Amino acid sequence: MQDGHMPVERPPYEPRTEMIAEPPPPRPAPIAPPPEPVVAQAPQPVAAPEPPPPPVVPTILADAPPEKPKRGWWRR
């Protein structure tokens, strides 16, 4: 008795046919396109940075109630 267990009778190992099949042949290496020729470019002038946009000032309309009215909106 090994490790306190009774021996178990098992059939002999028979590999399945899927496991016996040969692996597919390796894929051929892809053919790389020829390298592009390197062409130097003339230096480009540096563009001036754009000025920042003006700040947005919210406008309040006192004629109509706001979407979510708060206390005293009609006293404005």
C-alpha positions as CSV (number, residue, x, y, z in Angstrom):
1,M,0.0,0.0,0.0
2,Q,1.4,3.4,-1.0
3,D,0.5,6.6,0.8
4,G,-2.3,4.8,2.6
5,H,-4.3,4.0,-0.6
6,M,-5.2,0.7,-2.2
7,P,-3.6,0.2,-5.7
8,V,-6.0,1.0,-8.5
9,E,-6.1,-1.1,-11.7
10,R,-6.0,1.0,-14.9
11,P,-5.9,0.1,-18.5
12,P,-2.6,0.6,-20.4
13,Y,-2.2,4.1,-21.9
14,E,-3.2,4.4,-25.5
15,P,-2.8,7.9,-27.1
16,R,-5.7,9.1,-29.1
17,T,-5.4,9.5,-32.9
18,E,-5.7,13.3,-32.6
19,M,-2.6,13.3,-30.5
20,I,-0.7,11.1,-32.9
21,A,-1.2,13.3,-35.9
22,E,1.8,15.2,-37.2
23,P,1.9,19.0,-36.7
24,P,1.2,21.1,-39.8
25,P,4.3,22.3,-41.7
26,P,5.7,25.7,-40.5
27,R,4.4,28.7,-42.3
28,P,6.8,30.3,-44.8
29,A,8.3,33.6,-43.7
30,P,6.5,36.6,-45.1
31,I,8.5,38.5,-47.7
32,A,9.3,42.0,-46.5
33,P,8.7,44.9,-49.0
34,P,11.9,46.7,-50.1
35,P,12.8,49.6,-47.8
36,E,11.6,53.1,-48.8
37,P,14.5,55.5,-49.8
38,V,15.2,58.1,-47.2
39,V,14.7,61.6,-48.5
40,A,15.8,64.6,-46.5
41,Q,13.4,67.5,-46.2
42,A,14.2,71.2,-46.0
43,P,13.7,72.7,-42.5
44,Q,10.2,74.1,-42.1
45,P,9.6,77.6,-40.5
46,V,8.3,77.5,-37.0
47,A,4.7,78.8,-36.8
48,A,3.9,81.4,-34.2
49,P,1.7,80.0,-31.3
50,E,-2.0,80.8,-31.5
51,P,-3.3,83.2,-28.8
52,P,-5.5,81.6,-26.2
53,P,-9.3,82.0,-26.9
54,P,-11.1,84.7,-25.0
55,P,-12.8,83.6,-21.8
56,V,-16.4,82.7,-22.0
57,V,-18.6,85.0,-20.0
58,P,-22.0,83.4,-19.1
59,T,-25.0,85.5,-19.8
60,I,-28.1,85.4,-17.5
61,L,-31.5,86.0,-18.9
62,A,-33.9,87.4,-16.2
63,D,-36.9,87.1,-18.5
64,A,-37.3,83.3,-18.2
65,P,-36.8,81.0,-15.3
66,P,-33.7,78.9,-15.2
67,E,-33.8,75.2,-15.9
68,K,-33.5,74.4,-12.2
69,P,-35.1,77.4,-10.5
70,K,-33.7,78.4,-7.1
71,R,-35.2,80.5,-4.4
72,G,-35.8,84.1,-5.3
73,W,-35.0,83.9,-9.1
74,W,-38.0,86.2,-9.8
75,R,-36.5,89.0,-7.6
76,R,-33.6,89.7,-9.9
